[in-house]
């Protein structure tokens, strides 16, 4: 039961073969058994989950249930959840109880889904490995000596180990797609503005975007139907029609369902920096897409070499501004026995933030400072427009782009901890999308020589998430990579079937 898709779980709940309370208990039991290995959860909301499951069962009995009613979910600990800790994996917010729900959370709760808890992440979403968390690193279910990716590493690890059927995540520079690739699951980052950022704690406002980590594209489509849409509380939310993502999934009864699809291959992404095993697996997946009717076309993104410095100048500058609110006065960590106001500010922030967050605040403050604003921040904004223009030109020639998610498979815990530049380079294929505001999806496509998962990144033009989900679903209809779970987390399960009627 724990390895079933959302649609199958929904069918079992609607037919009352299993209750939401029983299903929730299955996942709570798995969390208790396996999460000490992974450290994917920060807060487990067992009592609340069982209460919500009981309420979901009543909705099912009375005929007021939707397709997601009664299905458990975990939320990245960056979304505000009323009455529950929202820590952002930081000492600064270690004891913060959110007084309201993020819009994405309230929309999910309106369906009757059951919150299992809040999952681990890089502190304030600043990282590519989920090692910067105040609550300890998240471990990869395929090899617990390796990272799960970041910053949504807890979401990816929990879904991969089937501690939750699905999870929310956020993506500022690849923070959904990269951990999804590292953990062998599906992760989608929608177009900037498609999902409300209200109640999602800010890292870099012009780059942050909520999204989904799931077992497969169909599950992601089901949840995106709920999360997407205009929100007047978010000034960056776009008031555009939201398609039915599930209805748009490609039919599987065609021999060549991708016939006529033009897939662009950015040549800058297939150079020397790409691991040879990852490259061969990506090329095999691309060949599979051609067998389904797609055409591969080489294209260029000439400003790709500037993506890393451009992104980190902008992201760190925005972080410097956003995190200035954590001063020990209004909310968050406050130092003890401060001498005066300056000492309160200084020690509260020094104690509340860890090394990586401090590094990014300092770098961003420098970029915004008098005498350096034009040389760094303003220049980065100009380069950002050139990068976006590269994509606009590419989409005049092709329908989607495809390439690797990361240069390598999951690396060892601690391997890049003392080398921030190497860590930042992990995002080289993912962060261009955030600079351009484009949607992207990572799907599992195989395993490299050490048995670690590898993902394929698909990218479409703005507001075309349904195209990405449809192509991903089409590929997953022909392959089983998304169904494989780490052997350590496979357990026998005998369902307690209810009497029908």
C-alpha positions, 0 to 999 in steps of 0.5 A: 500500500505504501508504494501505490500511486495517489490514484490507486490510494484514492480508489482504495479509500473511495471503495473503503477497502482501507480507511484514511486513518489506517492508511495514515497509520501505515505511513506514521509507522514507517516514519517511526521505523525508518526516519531515524536512518534518514532524518527527513522529518523535523516535526511529526504531527501524529495527533493532528494527522490522525484527527485529519484522517478521521475527518477525511473518513467522514467526508468519504462516508458522506460522499463529500470527498475529492480525489485527494481526500484522506491521502497523507502528505508531508510539507517542506518546513518552509511553508507556514502551517497554523499551530505547527512549528515552521522552523526553516531548519534553522535555530533562528526559527526553532520554536516558531509556531506559524499563526496562519497557513500558507496559501498552498497549504490551505488549498491542500488542506481544503481537499482533506489531505492528511499532514504527516509532518514537516520535512527537513531541508537546508537552512532557509533553503540555502544549500544543495545537499540538505546538510546545512540544517540545524537539525542535522543532514538528510541522508539519501535512501539509496546510500545513507553515506550520501546527500539527498540533495537540496534544499528540498532533500527531506521531501525527496528522501521521504518520498523515495523511502515511501515515508509519505506518498507525496510532499511539497517543496520549493525551488530557488535554483534547483531545490526540487529538481536536484534532490528529486534526481538524487533520490530517484523521484519526480519533482516539478518546479512550475512557472514563477507565479503559478503557485502562490508564495504567500506563507512560504518563507522567503529566501530570494523573492524573484526566484523562489517557487513552490512545487511538488515532489512525487513518485510519478508525473500523474501524482504531481499533476493531481496535486498541482491541480490543487496548488496552482492558481491566482492568489490576491495575497501574493503580488507575484501570483499570475491571474491566468487560467489553470488547466486540468493537469491530469486531463492533459496527460498523454494517452498511452495507447498510441505507438508514437505519442510524442510524434512531432515533438521537438526536443532541444539539447543545450550543447553547453550542458553536455560538456566536460563537466558532466559525469560520463555515467550520467551522460550515458544514462541521459542519452539513453533516456533521450533515445527512449523519447525518440522511439516515442516519436520525438525529434532531437535538435541541438541548440545553444544557450550562449550565456550559460557560463554566466548563470552561476555568478549571475544567480548567486549575486541576485539570490544572495542580495535578495537573501540579505534583504529578506533575512534582515527581519530576523533581529531578535526583536520581533520574532525568532531566536533572541540571545540572552542577557544582551548589553544593549540594542546593538548587542541584541541584534548582533548576538541574536543573528550570530547565534540564530544563523549558521555558517552558510546563511551568514556567508550568503547574507554577507555576500549579498550585503556586499553586492548591494553596498554603495560603490558595488551595486552597479558593478555586481547587482545591477550587472547581474540583472542585465545578464539575467535578461540575456539568459532569459532571451536565450531561452526565448530564442530556443523556444522559437526552434523547439517545443521543450529542452532536455538535459541532465539535472546535475553534473553527477549523481549524489555525492558523499556527505561532507564532500563539498562542505568546505568548498562552497564554489563546488557546491554551488556548481551543482546547480549549473543546469537547474538555476537558469530556469529560475533566472528565466522563471521557466517551469521544469521537471526532473524524472528518474531515468536509471542508475549509474555504476554505483547504484545511485539514481539519475534524473532527466530534466525537461523544460518548457516555455512559461505556463506549459506545465501540462506539456512537461507532465504529459511528456513525463507521464508518457515516458513513465508509461514505458519505463519502471524507474519511478516504481523502484524503491531502495531495498532497505525500505521495502517491507511486507504489508498485509492490508486490513480490508474493510467489509464492503458496504 
